[in-house]
Amino acid sequence: MRYLLLWQRLSPPALFMASFVLLIAIGTAGLMWIPGLEHDAPLGLIDALFTMTSAVCVTGLAVVDTATHFTFWGQLWLLLFIQLGGIGLITLTTLIIGAMGARLSLRSEMLTMAPTRQGDRPEVWQIALAVMKFSAIVEGAGMLLLFGLWAFEHPLDEALWHAIFHSVSAYCNAGFSTFSDSLMGERALVLIIISFEIIVGGLGYLTFEEVLRWWKHVRARRTGVRVRLRGGHRLSSHTWAVIVTTSVLLFSGWVVLAMFEWNRTLAGMDLIDKLANSWFLSVTPRTAGFNSVDYGNVGNDTVALTMMLMFVGGSPGSTAGGIKTTTLAVLVALGLSRIRGLRFVGLKQRAIPEGTVERTVGMMLLSILVLTVSFFLLNSIQGFGLTSQESREQFLPIAFETFSAFGTVGLSMNYSAKLYPAGQLVVIMLMFIGRVGLLSFFSAVVLKRGHTGSLRPAQEDVIVG
């Protein structure tokens, strides 16, 4: 009874965070104690915790080779928690409650309701069911396409398993692979299919659902058919920002990364493979984590741009991490409004609420703080006992690892296996914070609940700039 009362007292952010803690704990215990999951000796506590945090938080960083260290059952265990972490335990719980005919509490609805659907307020379990169906369709389509390609290169049972694993891992933006070299050397079609799943997973179901409603409204108007689609006459500022920001980042990243690596890591490829691999270089930092080239051999300019893309990540309500595309859109809109001397921040001819702008700026500052502290700690831990030259040589790989963990990306400059146990704990915390979100994490852990008071102290200006 005491535990039940404690569960009911949890705030929505704390409940969301607790669901991931529970998944990580179960997965870690399974890796350590269930026999037959690993070819070699079972992983120790820190390595198992690192692996399962990476799986549940759909990151993809690994201290062991997924393809060779784990048996089929071990890979299946990982895939189960990738799927649960990608779709979200709360969504799965919502579906079960809805199927049983029970009513969700208001705090549970707060966890699953999206900004684009709060106007019409459908049944939350219906949204959860739609998310599950959408995920199954995308993952199933990806699996069939990949199986069709790999069936000619591997035995049918292996080809089917590779297809299932990579399809789920791509849609969930996890980045785990059953190939030791990830997707290096794969044909262009494989990269295109997986990149499509990554993009869909990074956009999220709710974006597609609103675009579909809008498209139905547009088609109905063109054909003269009168339909009643609430909110379908225009795209919300949220969805518009997601689509525009994602498109700009993907295509600009494609062009710039192609220029950077055309005569480097892509030099030995034909034109189609160069275009496909440079496109994949732009897609995978959106928190996917697969790599088609060795990031230990790319140029510093590519590393810098990749870290920027990893920092932004995907979109809210998706399987992706990072500060999110809408955060970047609001920050850009804020800068433009100040340059133009406007008293409001606008997106798509709509003013963004001041509270949203304040949360956006606050989240950006928190992100920079978390990254800075984590980067400092990792450098201190990993550089202990090294000479100045050795310490400088690992400076960039550690920075890359930090951004990758925070954005739940999973890309690495071949450095994850070199982390000390203390360094692994720092990365574990980064992956967890990146998955549950900064605001949710600090709301659940740091901020106190309760009445904060409505009185504001007297104002006093401060010189800035």
Secondary structure, DSSP 8 states (H G I E B T S, - for coil): -HHHHHHHHS-HHHHHHHHHHHHHHHHHHHHHHSTTSBSSS---HHHHHHHHHHHHTT----SS-HHHHB-HHHHHHHHHHHHHHHH-HHHHHHHHHHHTT----HHHHHHH--GGGTTT---HHHHHHHHHHHHHHHHHHHHHHHHHHHTTTS-HHHHHHHHHHHHHHHHTT----SSTTTTTT--HHHHHHHHHHHHHHHH-HHHHHHHHHHHHHHHHHHHT-----TTTTS--HHHHHHHHHHHHHHHHHHHHHHHHHTTTTTTTS-HHHHHHHHHHHHHTTTTT---SS-TTSS-HHHHHHHHHHHHH-S-TTSS--SS-HHHHHHHHHHHHHHHTT-SS-EETTEE--HHHHHHHHHHHHHHHHHHHHHHHHHHHHHTTT--HHHHHHTHHHHHHHHHHHHTT----SS-GGG--HHHHHHHHHHHHHHHH-HHHHHHHHTS--S---S-----------
